[in-house]
Amino acid sequence: MSLRAIPLTFLVFVLYNVIVLFSGSPAAETTDGAAAARELLGTELFSLPMISGARWTFTWGDLILIASLIVLFIEILKATYTSTSSLVDHGLSMLVFIAALVEFIVVPQAATSVFFLLLVAFLIDVIAGFTIGIRVAKRDIGFGSSDQ
C-alpha cells in the first residue's frame, strides 16, 4: 500500500486533538471542556498591524482551519487518480469522518465551531472523493454518455 492511500485529513484530526485535548489548559480545570477548548482556540498566536490601523490577529483555530483547507485541496487532487490506493484512501477518509462525527457528538472539547468546520471539510472530502473518483473512472473506462 502506498502513502497516497493515507488520508491527510487524519493529520488535521490529530492536530486538533493534540492542540485541544492534550494542551493541559488551566481553564480546563475551572470550566467545562467545551469552554476551555473555545478559549484555547481563540488564543492569539500573533497579530499584525494593518494599514487601516486595525490589528489582524491569528489564533490556534485559524491555524487549524488553514491546515484543513490545504489538506482538503490536496485530497481533492488525490481523488482524480484511479488506482487501488485511491479506493483505500476514500474508505479511510470515510472512517476519519465517522471518527470525527462521533467525537463531535461525544467529546465536550469537540463542541466548537472550529471542529464543526473540520467535520464539514471531512464530509466534503468524502463526497468529493467518491464523486470525482466515479467520474474519472467512467471517463477512463469509457462508460456513460459520449458528451464528456
QUIVEN-V314657 format. One record per residue. PSI is psi as a letter, one per 30 degrees, with the letter a starting at -180 (* if undefined). OMEGA is omega as a letter, one per 30 degrees, with the letter a starting at -180 (none if undefined). Layout:
psi;omega
PSI;OMEGA
PSI;OMEGA
This chain:
psi;omega
k;a
l;l
f;l
f;a
f;a
k;a
k;a
f;l
f;l
e;a
e;l
e;l
e;l
e;l
e;l
e;a
e;l
e;a
e;a
e;a
e;a
g;a
f;a
h;a
k;l
f;l
f;a
f;a
f;a
f;a
l;l
l;a
e;a
e;l
e;l
e;l
e;l
e;l
e;a
e;a
f;l
g;l
k;a
k;l
e;l
l;l
l;a
k;l
k;l
l;l
e;a
f;a
f;l
l;l
k;l
k;a
k;a
k;a
l;l
e;l
e;l
e;l
e;l
e;a
e;l
e;l
e;a
e;l
e;l
e;l
e;l
e;l
e;l
e;l
e;l
e;l
e;l
f;a
f;a
f;l
k;l
j;l
l;l
e;a
f;l
e;l
e;l
e;l
e;l
e;l
e;l
e;l
e;l
e;l
e;l
e;l
e;a
e;l
e;l
e;l
e;l
e;l
e;l
e;a
e;a
e;a
k;a
e;a
f;l
f;a
h;l
l;l
e;l
e;a
e;l
e;l
e;l
e;l
e;l
e;l
e;l
e;l
e;l
e;l
e;a
e;a
e;a
e;a
e;l
e;a
e;a
e;l
e;l
e;a
e;a
e;l
e;l
e;a
e;a
e;a
e;l
g;l
l;l
a;a
l;a
g;a
f;l
*;none
